[in-house]
């Protein structure tokens, strides 16, 4: 049985969210054998003295696997690799506390289809996890009721966005977030849903999250009409983030701010900016269905040719919430148990607030 498992080239940097450490990485799998083979389980355990071990199997394994060139964005694929086929196993480890293991040993159990008696255990190379490396940043805007759509999780759209450029697979948006702002009714807009001005987040000043230097500032893309299934400009590698700013915050890290209002950018490449400085205003340009801020941290000066790195906000308030609905229509947002946390990133669909002047 010839199943090869190659780990991602992205930096193994844990993110702190929900009071726990998490680690996202990928295993690129290829069946070089002559028989279909199914991945039965993945085991990962600490070998640095930390008390951590986990086994990913059954439904959790199906949810974590996609074949190469999946037919849709659904999750829940059978982790079966026909001869010559490839796939990706998206690993998202949840550690018991705020410290991730520094070294992980892992193995896969693989079975030829229809031959459970020939099951094999494949020992993978140990993985060394960095003790630090996440970007510690300030808020990109002030205010409350900001929802971290597509934030870190193992099933968010950002997590599964593999980009193949220059012959290498990358996940630039591994820890990216789409921030929208909710109203008292739990909806992101009030009034005509097809007008950008109806959205609570629209026109919000976007602030530099750290001191740094602007390396890219793209302006001039028209905005989309929200929720019309129409994009104002053809989508290319250049237009995907719409009007945007990329900032070098040193340490080999870059922050990308995407989907801004055309004509709102206040900076140009080469400008030195200070944390809290206005860079532009939140809009709906590029690959966007409604006004929101897409923010990501990468290890390269690009939205695409880089690997995603965690971001941890200096201070934020995380809230427990629920949204009452009539059918699919939100009618009331209930916010409870707000907790101030330092040095964490909002996870997928968490509701957070950013006090002004952190």
N, C-alpha and C positions, 0 to 999 in steps of 0.2 A: 504494500500500500504506500503510495507516494504522495502524501499530502504535505505541501510546504506551507509554512505559516511565517509570514514576514511582518514584523511589527512596524508601525508607522514611524516616519522620520520626525514627527513632531516632538517637541520637548516634553518630557514627562514631569509636568509641574502640577501639583495638586491645587484645587480651588477650595476655599472655605465658604460654605453656604449652608444655611439652616443649622448653624452651630456644629457642622461636621466637615471633615475633609473628604473630598471626592477626587477621583482621578479618571480622566477620559483618555483612552488610546484605542488604536485599531489594530487588528490582525488581518492582513491581506492573505487570503487562502487560495491555493491552486491545487487541483487534483492532477498530478502527473501520471496517475495509474491508468489501468485499462478497465477498471470497474467503477461504477458509481460508489461514492463513499459519503457517509453521513457523519457529521460532527454530533456526538452524543452529549458531551459536556466540556466545559473549561473550568479548570481548578486553578485558583491563585492563592498563594499564602505568603506570609512574611517570612523572611529568613534573616531578619536583623534583630530578632528578639521580641518584636512587637506581637501582640496577640491578635493576629488577623488571619482568617482563612475563609474562603468562599468558593462555592461551586455554582456555576451558571449552567442550567440544564432545563429541559422540557420547555414550557411556554416562555420562560425568561430567555432561553437560548434562541428560540424562534424569533422573539421580538428583537433580539440583538443582531440578527443576521440578515443580510440582503445579498442576493446574487449580484454579480457584476452586471451593470446596465439593467437595473430592476425595471420591470414594466410599469410600475407606478410608485407612488410615495407611501404605499401602505406598509405596515409592519406585520410580522407574523409569517415569514417565509420558512419553509422546511429547509433546515441547513444541510441539504443534500447537494453534493457536487458531482455532476456527471463527469466522465473522463474529459480532461482538457478544460474544464470549466473553472471559473474563479468566483470568489465572493469576498465579502467584508464582514468581519465580526467586530461589532462596535462594543467595546468594553467600557463600562462605567462603574467603577468600584466605589462603594460607600464604606468609609472607615468608621469605627465606633466613636472616635473623638475628633479633635481638631488637628491631630498629628497623623500624617500618612506614613505608611511603612516606607523605609528608605530603599529596601531591596525586596523584590518579589520573585518567587519561583512559580512557574506555572506549567501546566501540562494539559493536553487535550486527549479525550477519548474519542476514537474514530472507529467506525464500523462499516465494512463493506455492505452495501444494500442487500438485505436478505440473508446475511451470513453472521448472525450475532455470535456464533462460536469463534469467529475470527476477529473479534474486537481487539483494538490495539490502543496502547497509551503512548502518546508522543510527548516527550519532554522538550519544552521550549527553552530558549536562552533566558537566563535571569534578566530582569529589568531593574535598572538603577533609577530611583525616583529622586528628583531634585528636592532639596530641603526648602528652597525658596525660588523666587523667579516670577511670581505673579506681580502684576502692576498694581501698586498701591496708589489710588487716584481719588480725586475729589468728585463731587457731583457734576453731571453735565447740565443740570438745571436745578432750580429750587422748586419746592411745592410738594403737594401730597397726591395720593391716589395714582401713582405711576405703576403700571402693570408690566412686568418683565415677560412679555410674550416671546416665545421661542428662546427663553433663557436656558441655562445649562440643565440638561437632562439627557437621557440616552435615546430619546425618541423625537426631540425637537427637530424642526426643519434645518436649523443651523448645524446641528450635530451630524446630520447625514449628508451634508453638502460637500461631497468629494469633488475636488477640482483637479483635472489632469492638465498640467501645463509643463512644458519643457521636459516631458517624459516622466514626470513624477507625480504620484497622487498626493494631494494635500487637503487639509481641512482648515481653511483660513478662519471659518466662523465657529470653530469648535466650542468656544465659550461666549459667543456674541449674544447680544440682547436686542430685541425690538421693543422700545418703550412706547406705550400708548398711555393716555391719561383718561381715567374714568370720571364720569359725573356722578352726582348723588344717586342717579337711577341705575348705576352700574354699566351704562353704555358709554362708548367712546365719543359720541356725538349727540347734539341736540338740534333738531330741525331737519333740514334736507340732507340726507346721507350722501348725496351725490355732489355736495359742495364742500370743498376743503375747509372753508371758514366755519363750518358747522362743528368741526372736531375740536374737542377741548385742548388737545395738544398743539394744534396748529398755531404757528407764528411764535411759539415759545423761544426765547433767546437760548442758544446753545453755547455753553461755556467751556472753555479749555479746562480739562480735568487735571492738568499738570503744567508746570513750566516746560517749555520746549520750543522747537523750531518747526515751522510749517514747511513740509516737503512737497505737498501737492494741494492745490485748491482749484477745483473744477466747477465752473459756473456756466449758466446759459441753457440748461436743459429745461424744457417746458414741464409743468406739473401734470399729473394724471387727474382725471375726474374720479373720485373714490367710488369703489364698488360698482364699476361699470364694465369690468372685464376688458377695458381698453387701456393700452399703454401709449403715452403721448409720443414717444420716440422709439424706434427699433432698439431692441436690447442687444448690446454688444458688451465686450469686456470693459469698455470705457463707460458706457451709459448705465450699466447695472446699478451702481451706487448712486446714480443721479448726481445732483450738485453735492459736492463733498469736500471735506478737508481731511488731510492726513498729517498728523503731528508726530515728530520725533521727540520722544520724552526721555531719551538717553537710555543707557543700559541695554542697547540693542532692541528696544521696544518702540512700537509705533501705535498710535491710536487713530482709528478711522471713524469719522462722523459722516453718516450718509443720509441722503434723501432731503436735502435742505431746499428752501425756497429760492428760486432763481433771483439773482440780483441782491440777495441778502448777505452774501459773504463779505466779511470785513477784513479779510487777510489775504495775502498772496504768498507764493513760495518764497522762502528765505526770511519771512517775518519771524522775529522772536516774540513769543507770546507768554503771558503769565497766567497761572491758574486763576480761573474766574473771569477771564477776559472773554467777551462775546466774539464768537467766530462766525455766526450766521444765525438763521432762524429755521426752526423745525418745519418741514414741508412734506411733499408727497411726489418727489421726482424719482426717476429711475424705476427699478423693479419694486414697486410699492403699490399696495391696494388701498391704503388709507394713510393719512398723515401719522408719521411716527419717526422716532430717531433710531436708526440702526447704529450701534456702537460696537466696535470690536478692537481688541488689542492683538497685535501680531508681531512676529519677529522679523518683519521686512516691510519696506515702505510701499506697500501695495495692498489693495483689498483682496487680491487673488493669489499672487505669487508669494506666499508666506504660510506659516503655520499659526493657528490660533493659540493664544496664551490667556490664562485667566486674568481677570481684573478683580481687585478687591477695593471697595469703597471705604474711604477713611471713616465715614460715619453715615449711617442711615437708620431709618425706623422701619422695621418690618411689622406687618399687621396680619392678623387673622381676619378673614373676611368671608362673606357669602353674598351671593346675588340672587334675590328673588326674581322669578320670571313668570310671565304669562305666556305659555307656549315657549317660543324661542326669544321673546322680547324681554330684555331686562327692565325691571320696574323699581328696584330698590337695592342700594348697596349698603350692607351692614359691615362696619369696620369695628373690630374689637382687639383687645390684647396687643396694643402697639408696644414694641420693644426696640429700644435703641441698641444697635450692634455696631461694632467697629471692625474694620478689616475683613469684610465679607462681601460676597457677590450674590445678588438676588438669583434664586433658582427659577426654573420655568414657572410662569404664572404666579409668582409671588407679587404681592402688592406692597410697595415701599413708598416712603416719603424721604425727601432730602431737605433738611433744614437749611435755610439760607446762611451763607458765610461759614460753612464748615472749615 
